[in-house]
């Protein structure tokens, strides 16, 4: 009995005499972060980046990495926000905004409201922008109307828009206390065209979307699985068959929602006796959107690649070189069980977090009716840093990853 007590005492002394793993890892990360960003060794080159973390250690590392990312974002975006002009390469997105209501404790809502116009003289699109600035008045939030960088027919779904909007959202979060889970996209006429396009391809950015008097062109509704989407068109708006297209989308969304509940929440309203201008009857879309908040870890993701490629979508990712326009990926999870339902890419990355499942227990991956992986996955600083660098979004940070390639799953180590 004395020997047992002695061994227990020695064990406790040895345990408490050593620095804790959490302290060691945190200290190393803090040291790495103290170096200027341009002079840091790549995270993949430092030994601590691939060490397994506990849930608590991962949370601490996430806080440190996000703080560092926001500090650099603030430096880069503060002047742009002050000047009301977001810049990316050679493109500039000017904007005006108004603030409505009291700020909620969790942060303000953000409404990005896109103007109409299109392939016209700059003065025409400037006038459309001016109209959009005063078109809607939400009960709460930052109502922001950007001026499209171009005067082309597809002014709201050219390739530069995605990057500009991403930076715009970050700036609004930093400088106007916007809640990242209450960002809404809306637009009228050509702006509605943009909503049809940007809502599904950037669905993991938005809490809900409202399309007013636009046309979808070639886009698909499949990516709207986790994004509440409302359509408002005048019943007499037959320009480009907008009214008939809205009816077809209503049928498609009804069918998708029936096949895949609880996905594809939607509301389609054709306003009786209204042509292209709905006389502000479409303002009901704002209250409808505001009942929803973004869900960044939905239990099923339907990812259809647009002609503007994205390498990440919710908790999925694929290398840029593996992307194919029109490619479709469907992956779901329940508890610690992941099912790959459809996949076109030769490499598919499945990102996991403690918000999704219990990462201290084994994870199972199924494909084509078979279990192709079952085992523990580890949390790493390397993946935390990578996902923060990619999106700089506090709700799209992942600590673990499984890589599906050649019919097999690896832990991404």
C-alpha positions in Angstrom: 0.0 0.0 0.0 2.9 2.4 0.9 4.6 1.5 -2.4 1.4 2.4 -4.3 1.1 5.7 -2.6 4.8 6.4 -3.2 4.4 5.6 -6.9 1.3 7.8 -7.2 3.2 10.7 -5.5 6.2 10.3 -7.8 3.9 10.3 -10.8 2.1 13.5 -9.7 5.4 15.2 -9.0 6.7 14.3 -12.5 3.5 15.4 -14.1 3.4 18.8 -12.5 7.1 19.4 -12.9 6.9 19.3 -16.6 5.4 22.2 -18.6 2.0 21.4 -19.9 1.6 20.6 -23.6 -0.9 23.4 -23.9 1.6 25.9 -22.6 4.4 24.6 -24.8 2.3 24.7 -27.9 0.8 28.1 -27.1 4.2 29.5 -26.4 5.6 28.3 -29.7 2.7 29.7 -31.6 3.0 33.0 -29.8 6.7 33.1 -30.7 5.9 32.4 -34.4 3.2 35.1 -34.4 5.5 37.7 -33.0 7.6 37.7 -36.1 6.4 40.1 -38.9 4.0 38.2 -41.3 6.4 38.5 -44.2 9.3 37.1 -42.2 7.6 34.1 -40.6 8.6 30.6 -41.6 5.7 28.8 -43.4 3.5 27.2 -40.9 4.0 23.8 -42.5 7.8 24.1 -41.8 7.5 24.5 -38.0 7.4 21.4 -35.9 4.5 22.3 -33.7 2.1 22.9 -36.6 1.3 19.2 -36.9 1.3 18.1 -33.3 -2.1 16.8 -32.1 -4.1 19.3 -30.0 -6.8 18.8 -27.4 -10.1 20.6 -27.8 -9.0 23.3 -25.4 -5.6 23.8 -27.1 -7.3 24.1 -30.5 -9.6 26.8 -29.1 -6.7 28.7 -27.7 -4.7 28.5 -30.9 -7.8 29.6 -32.9 -8.1 32.8 -30.8 -4.5 33.7 -31.3 -4.5 33.1 -35.0 -7.8 35.0 -35.5 -6.5 37.9 -33.5 -3.4 38.0 -35.7 -5.5 37.7 -38.9 -7.9 40.5 -37.9 -5.0 42.8 -37.0 -3.6 42.5 -40.5 -7.0 42.8 -42.0 -7.6 46.0 -40.1 -4.4 47.6 -41.3 -5.2 46.6 -44.9 -8.9 47.7 -44.9 -9.2 50.6 -42.6 -8.3 53.3 -45.2 -10.5 51.6 -47.8 -13.5 51.5 -45.5 -13.0 55.2 -44.6 -12.8 56.1 -48.3 -15.8 53.9 -49.1 -13.9 52.2 -51.8 -12.8 48.5 -51.6 -9.9 47.7 -53.9 -8.7 44.3 -55.3 -6.0 44.4 -58.0 -7.3 46.8 -60.6 -10.9 46.8 -59.5 -12.6 49.3 -57.2 -15.9 48.8 -55.4 -17.3 52.2 -54.2 -20.2 52.1 -51.8 -22.5 54.1 -49.6 -24.2 52.9 -46.4 -26.7 53.9 -43.8 -27.2 52.5 -40.3 -30.7 51.7 -39.0 -31.9 50.8 -35.5 -30.0 49.9 -32.3 -27.0 47.6 -32.4 -27.9 44.1 -31.1 -25.6 42.5 -28.5 -24.3 40.0 -31.1 -23.6 42.7 -33.7 -25.4 44.4 -36.5 -27.0 42.9 -39.6 -25.4 43.8 -43.0 -27.5 44.1 -46.2 -25.5 44.3 -49.4 -28.0 45.8 -51.9 -27.0 45.7 -55.6 -28.3 48.2 -58.1 -29.7 47.7 -61.6 -28.5 48.9 -64.9 -25.9 46.9 -66.8 -24.6 47.4 -70.3 -25.1 51.1 -70.3 -23.3 54.4 -70.0 -21.7 55.1 -66.6 -24.1 57.9 -65.8 -27.0 55.4 -66.2 -25.5 53.0 -63.7 -24.6 55.8 -61.4 -28.2 56.9 -61.3 -29.3 53.3 -60.7 -26.8 53.2 -57.8 -28.2 56.4 -56.4 -31.7 54.9 -56.5 -30.6 51.8 -54.7 -28.9 53.7 -51.9 -32.4 54.9 -50.8 -34.5 52.0 -51.9 -34.8 49.9 -48.7 -34.9 50.7 -45.0 -34.4 47.7 -42.7 -35.5 48.0 -39.1 -32.0 47.2 -38.0 -28.6 46.9 -39.6 -26.0 48.4 -42.0 -27.7 48.9 -45.3 -24.9 49.1 -47.9 -25.2 49.7 -51.6 -22.1 49.2 -53.7 -21.4 50.7 -57.1 -20.5 48.0 -59.6 -16.9 48.4 -60.8 -17.9 48.0 -64.5 -20.7 49.0 -66.8 -21.1 45.6 -68.4 -24.3 43.5 -68.7 -23.0 41.1 -66.1 -21.8 43.8 -63.7 -22.7 41.8 -60.6 -21.3 38.4 -61.5 -18.0 39.1 -63.1 -15.1 37.2 -61.5 -13.8 40.2 -59.4 -17.1 40.6 -57.5 -16.5 37.6 -55.2 -13.2 38.9 -53.9 -14.4 42.4 -53.5 -17.5 41.3 -51.6 -15.4 39.1 -49.4 -13.2 42.1 -48.4 -16.3 44.3 -48.1 -17.8 41.9 -45.5 -14.6 41.7 -43.5 -14.4 45.5 -43.4 -18.0 45.8 -42.3 -17.4 43.3 -39.5 -14.2 45.1 -38.4 -15.5 48.7 -38.6 -19.2 48.6 -38.0 -19.5 45.6 -35.7 -21.4 43.5 -38.2 -22.3 40.0 -37.1 -20.7 37.6 -39.7 -23.8 35.3 -39.3 -26.2 38.1 -40.3 -25.0 39.1 -43.7 -27.7 39.3 -46.4 -27.4 39.8 -50.2 -30.1 41.4 -52.3 -30.5 43.3 -55.6 -32.9 44.7 -58.1 -33.1 44.1 -61.9 -29.4 43.6 -62.9 -28.7 43.5 -59.2 -31.2 40.6 -59.0 -29.3 38.9 -61.8 -26.3 39.1 -59.4 -28.3 37.6 -56.5 -29.2 34.6 -58.7 -25.5 34.0 -59.4 -23.8 35.1 -56.1 -26.2 33.4 -53.7 -25.5 29.8 -54.6 -21.8 30.2 -55.5 -21.1 32.2 -52.3 -23.8 30.6 -50.1 -21.5 30.1 -47.1 -21.1 33.9 -46.9 -24.8 34.7 -46.5 -27.6 34.3 -43.9 -30.3 34.7 -46.6 -30.7 36.2 -50.1 -33.4 38.2 -51.8 -33.7 38.4 -55.6 -35.8 41.2 -57.0 -36.8 41.5 -60.7 -33.8 39.7 -62.1 -32.8 36.8 -64.4 -30.6 33.8 -63.5 -29.0 33.2 -66.9 -27.3 29.8 -66.7 -26.9 29.4 -62.9 -28.3 26.5 -60.9 -30.2 26.5 -57.6 -28.5 23.4 -56.2 -26.0 25.4 -54.1 -28.9 27.0 -52.2 -29.4 23.9 -50.1 -28.5 25.8 -46.8 -29.3 29.3 -47.9 -32.8 30.7 -47.4 -33.7 32.3 -50.8 -36.6 34.5 -51.7 -37.7 35.7 -55.2 -39.8 38.7 -56.0 -40.9 39.5 -59.5 -43.7 41.5 -61.0 -46.3 39.1 -62.5 -46.3 41.2 -65.6 -42.5 41.5 -65.9 -42.0 39.6 -69.1 -38.7 41.2 -70.1 -36.2 38.4 -70.6 -39.1 36.2 -69.4 -38.4 37.1 -65.8 -41.8 36.2 -64.6 -41.9 32.8 -66.3 -38.3 32.1 -65.1 -39.4 32.9 -61.5 -42.3 30.5 -61.8 -39.9 27.8 -63.0 -37.5 28.4 -60.1 -40.4 28.2 -57.7 -41.2 24.7 -59.1 -37.5 23.7 -58.9 -37.1 24.9 -55.4 -40.3 23.2 -54.3 -39.0 20.0 -55.7 -35.6 20.3 -54.1 -37.1 21.1 -50.7 -39.4 18.1 -50.9 -36.5 15.8 -51.9 -34.1 17.2 -49.3 -35.8 18.5 -46.2 -35.0 20.6 -44.3 -32.9 22.2 -47.1 -33.9 24.8 -49.7 -36.0 27.1 -47.6 -37.5 29.6 -50.0 -40.3 32.0 -50.7 -41.3 32.9 -54.3 -43.8 35.8 -54.8 -45.0 37.1 -58.2 -46.6 40.5 -57.4 -50.0 40.7 -59.2 -50.5 43.5 -61.7 -46.9 44.7 -61.3 -44.4 45.0 -64.2 -40.7 45.4 -63.7 -41.1 48.0 -61.0 -43.0 46.4 -58.1 -43.8 49.7 -56.3 -41.8 48.6 -53.3 -44.0 45.6 -52.6 -40.8 43.6 -52.6 -39.6 45.2 -49.3 -41.3 42.4 -47.5 -38.2 40.3 -48.4 -36.2 42.1 -45.8 -38.2 40.9 -42.8 -38.3 37.5 -44.3 -34.5 37.3 -44.6 -33.9 38.7 -41.1 -35.5 35.7 -39.4 -32.5 33.6 -40.6 -28.9 33.4 -39.5 -26.0 31.7 -41.3 -25.2 28.1 -40.6 -21.6 27.3 -41.5 -21.7 23.7 -40.4 -24.9 22.3 -42.1 -25.3 18.6 -41.9 -25.4 18.3 -45.7 -23.6 20.3 -48.3 -24.5 20.5 -52.0 -21.7 22.2 -53.9 -22.0 22.9 -57.6 -19.1 24.7 -59.1 -19.9 27.8 -61.1 -17.8 29.3 -63.9 -16.3 31.5 -61.2 -14.4 28.8 -59.2 -14.2 28.5 -55.5 -11.9 26.1 -53.7 -13.8 26.1 -50.4 -17.5 25.8 -49.6 -18.7 25.5 -46.0 -16.6 22.6 -44.6 -15.5 21.2 -47.9 -12.5 22.1 -50.1 -10.8 21.0 -53.2 -7.5 22.0 -54.8 -7.8 24.7 -57.5 -6.4 22.4 -60.2 -9.1 19.8 -59.4 -12.0 22.1 -60.0 -14.3 21.6 -63.0 -17.0 24.1 -64.0 -20.4 22.4 -63.3 -18.8 19.8 -61.0 -21.1 18.6 -58.2 -20.1 17.4 -54.7 -22.6 16.3 -52.1 -21.4 15.3 -48.6 -23.3 14.9 -45.3 -22.6 14.0 -41.7 -24.5 12.7 -38.7 -22.7 12.5 -35.4 -19.2 11.2 -36.2 -20.3 9.6 -39.5 -19.5 11.3 -42.8 -21.1 10.1 -46.1 -19.7 11.1 -49.5 -22.8 11.0 -51.7 -21.4 12.5 -54.9 -18.0 13.7 -55.9 -16.4 14.7 -59.2 -13.0 16.0 -58.0 -9.9 13.8 -57.9 -9.2 15.3 -54.4 -11.8 16.3 -51.9 -11.0 17.7 -48.5 -13.5 17.3 -45.7 -12.8 19.8 -42.9 -14.0 19.0 -39.3 -14.4 21.0 -36.1 -15.5 20.4 -32.6 -18.7 22.4 -33.5 -19.6 19.6 -35.9 -18.8 16.4 -33.9 -16.8 14.8 -31.1 -13.3 14.7 -32.4 -12.1 12.8 -29.4 -13.9 9.8 -30.8 -13.3 7.9 -34.1 -14.7 9.3 -37.3 -16.3 7.1 -40.0 -16.4 7.9 -43.7 -18.8 6.1 -46.1 -18.8 6.1 -49.9 -20.8 4.0 -52.4 -22.4 2.1 -49.5 -19.1 1.1 -48.0 -17.1 2.3 -45.0 -13.8 3.5 -46.4 -12.3 5.0 -43.2 -12.8 4.7 -39.5 -10.3 6.2 -37.1 -9.2 9.1 -35.0 -8.4 12.4 -36.5 -6.1 15.0 -34.9 -6.5 18.7 -34.4 -3.6 20.7 -35.7 -2.4 24.3 -35.6 -1.4 23.8 -39.3 -5.0 23.3 -40.4 -6.3 26.0 -38.1 -3.8 28.5 -39.7 -4.6 27.3 -43.2 -8.4 27.7 -42.9 -8.1 31.1 -41.2 -5.7 32.3 -43.9 -8.2 31.1 -46.6 -11.3 32.7 -45.2 -10.5 34.8 -42.2 -14.0 33.9 -40.9 -14.4 32.9 -37.3 -17.2 30.4 -38.2 -15.2 28.7 -41.0 -12.2 27.6 -39.0 -11.4 23.9 -38.9 -8.9 22.0 -36.9 -9.0 18.5 -38.6 -9.1 17.3 -42.2 -9.8 14.1 -44.1 -8.7 13.9 -47.7 -10.6 11.7 -50.2 -8.6 10.7 -53.2 -8.4 7.6 -55.4 -11.2 6.0 -53.5 -9.4 6.2 -50.2 -9.4 8.6 -47.2 -6.3 9.8 -45.4 -6.0 12.1 -42.5 -4.2 14.8 -44.4 -1.0 14.5 -42.5 
